[in-house]
Amino acid sequence: MPRYKLTIEYDGSPYVGWQRQDTGPSVQQALEEAVFRFCQSETLVQCAGRTDAGVHATGQVAHFDAPREYRTDRVRDGLNFHLRPHPIAVLGAEAVDDDFHARFSATGRSYLYRIVNRRAPAALEAGRVWWVPMALDAEAMQAGANHLLGNHDFTTFRASECQAKSPVKTLDELTVRRVGEEIRIATAARSFLHHQVRNMVGTLKLVGEGKWMPEDVRRALEARNRSAGGPTCPPDGLYLTGVKY
């Protein structure tokens, strides 16, 4: 059966997350239903990173097996037609070998967290950014972030329900920069623990507010205890931006 790789963007606000669940609509369910209507075949759509409820994507990658070959532009356009009115778009489709797997073939994942840092709330982008009204020091946040780069035991930033076999991960990037009224935190690694990005951002916010010193981030990391870290920030500002193969 021909296999197709999809690059996808979506607004995660209406969904319980990527994965099919009994508790509400999911991105996976919407895509699988679109695939069925497109090629009249039930098939599993598997992704590179199973985003949580409310988390968005600008560069999610998924794959599915079709009953026969199609032109890739027809796959893209056909799925987008059947996805309406969901806030999900297939940006591109590509024919791949049978051994390609969106999740297991991936060698890296990138995320962006967006914070609107101003006194006035985010009216136009509500649900797509985290509004933080108190002033944040992006340079101090970067100094704290530097302690997290490299290979570490990230137990302090791991959700209690995380199913990863090991808390040890290698963080390749964690940059904090201010763009006008927005603070953007970009991070990249081969893979992440459950809630790792949101827990790191919640911790860096404490540094930005002046409640923590940058060095406190290192001490929290070395504690290897979730209670030593900052709070889990909301899903609203988190985007899966890309996957490397």
WOQUI-V316869 format. One record per run of one state. SS is the DSSP state (h for helix, s for strand, l for the rest). FROM is the first residue (numbers start at 1). TO is the last residue. Records with the same first field share a line. If there is no record, write none. Layout:
SS: FROM-TO / FROM-TO
This chain:
l: 1-2 / 11-11 / 15-16 / 18-20 / 22-23 / 25-26 / 40-45 / 48-51 / 53-55 / 66-71 / 84-87 / 97-107 / 117-125 / 127-128 / 132-137 / 149-149 / 154-154 / 158-167 / 180-181 / 190-195 / 210-213 / 224-225 / 229-234 / 245-245
s: 3-10 / 17-17 / 21-21 / 24-24 / 46-47 / 52-52 / 56-65 / 88-96 / 108-116 / 126-126 / 129-131 / 150-153 / 168-179 / 182-189 / 238-244
h: 12-14 / 27-39 / 72-83 / 138-148 / 155-157 / 196-209 / 214-223 / 226-228 / 235-237
